[in-house]
């Protein structure tokens, strides 16, 4: 997943839903960095949701596989150098699209390890990231957070999922991406 599903489901404290399908849960190092980093002065004020996400990641570290990526390692190195330089504004590392790039890289790596009966489930809201994942030739089920919530309600019987999207819209001041209606779930079979 990219950071958005963590962030959105974190606002309603429903991250345990990621364990419902019974799949191995894998999150890239870069997505975790995005999820728990301090957004900066005057930025995202949902500190309680960020604290919930960080606590959930910590509590479930034995249930989550963290995928090391080149993008995550590059980001950590850039952040250390920036901190050593005294955190000058003009040298601040760029955060944009790093999580999505790390997910794309991880999906490419994971496809080689898939058994014939397995597929990769990717939950991603970033539209450019979704386009990149669609290009990978592997068995992939790709969905946005809103579709994931619908899946939790319809296939796993989670009652709270029936109103979860409305709660997320309220918690995010109606800024959450509704998703792609024409392509709510994209499934590619090799």
N, C-alpha and C positions, 0 to 999 in steps of 0.2 A: 504494500500500500504506500501511497504517498502520505504526506503529513496531514492533509485535509481530513481524511476519515478519522484519524486519531484526534484531531482538534475538535471536529464536530461532535463525535460521539463522546468525547471528553466533557463537552459542555453539559451533557445530560447524564454523565457518569454511567455510561453503558458500554465501556470497552470490553467487558467480559463477553459480549456478544461475538467477538472475534473467535472465541473458542467453541462456539455452538456447532459449527459444521464438522468438528472433529478432525480438522486438517492440522498439519504442522503449521504453526504460525511463524512466519519469517518477516523480519523488518530490517531494512538496511541501516547501517550505522549512520548514514547521512540523514535519513528520515528521523531517527531518534534524536540526533543533534538538533534538527529543526524543531522537533516537538518540545524539547526541554530548554532550549536556549532562551536567554533574556532577549525580548524583541527590541529593546532600546527605548530610550526616553520618548514619551508621547505616542508610543505605538500601541499595539494590541493590549487592551486593558483586562483581558480575561485571565488574570493571574490565578484565580481559583481553579479554573479549568486546566491551566498549565500545570499547577501543583498536583491536581488529580492525575493527570496523564503521567507525570514524573513518578508519582507514588505507585501507580498501577504498573508501570514498566519495571520498577524496582521489585514490587511484590511478586511479579510474574516472570522474573528473569530466568527461572528454571523451566518455564513453559514456552519461552520465546527464543527462537534462533536469531541472533543478530548476524546479519550478513555483512562482512567487511567488504568495502568497495574502494576502488581507486578514488572516486569522488569524495568519499568520507575521509580517507586518509589525507588527501590534498587539503580539504577544509580544515582538518585538525592542525596540520602544519601551518597553514596560512594564519589561523587564529593564534597559535603560539607565537609566531613571528610578529603579528600585529600587537599582541599584548607586550612582548619584549620591547617593542618600539615605543611603548607608552600610549597605545591606542589612539593614534592620530586619526581624525575623521577622514582625511584624504587617502589613507591607506587601508581603510576598513575593507575586509574581504566581502566580495559580492555574494549574497545569499540566494539570488534568484535561480530557480529551476534546478538547484543541486539535488534535491530529494528526488525529483522526477528522473534526472539523469542516473542517479544511483539505482532506482527501481528498474529502469530500462536495462542497465548493465547486469543487474542481478537476474532478471528474467532471461536474458541471453545466456547467462552461465547455467541457470537451473534447467533450461530446456534439454541440455545434454544428459542430465541425470534422471529425466522422467522415464518411468516404466510405461509400457504401452497402455495400461489402464488408468494412468494418472493424468491430471491436468493441473495447470497453474491457475489459481484464482487471484486476480489482481483487482484491488479496490482502489480506484484512482479517480479524482475529480478534475485534475488539471487536464484541460482539453488537448494541449500540445503533447503532454505526457501520454495520454490515451492514444493519440495518433501514432506516437513512436512505438508503444507496446503492440499496437495492431500490426505493425510491420514485422514483428518477430514471428518466425515460422515455428510454432509450437502449439500444443493443445492448451489454449488459454480461455478462461472465462473472465471477461473484463466488465466491471460494473462500477458505477458511482456510489457514493454513500447513500443517497436516497434509495437506490435500487437494492443495496445491501440491507437497508432497514426493512424494505418491503419483503425481501427474502426471509429475514428473521421472523417476521410476522406470519407470512403465508406458509413457509415450509418448516419452521421450527416452533411455531405456536407461541411466540413471545408476545404477550398481550400489550406490554408497554410500547412495543414497536408500532402499534396502530396510531399512536399520537406523537411518536418520537420526532418526526419531521417537523411538525408544527412547533414542538418545544424547541428544536434547534433553530428554527426561523426566529422565534422570539428571543432566544439567548444570543443570537448573532445579529440582532437588529435587522433581520431580513436580508442579510448579505450572503447567506449560503447559496451556492450554485445549485439550481434545481436539477441540473443534469441534462442529458440529451434525450429528449422524448423519442426521437426517431431511432435511437440506438441505446435503449436503457441497459440492455445486457448484450454484450458482444461475445460470441463463442466461436472459436476457430478450431477446427479439427484438421490435423495434418492430412 
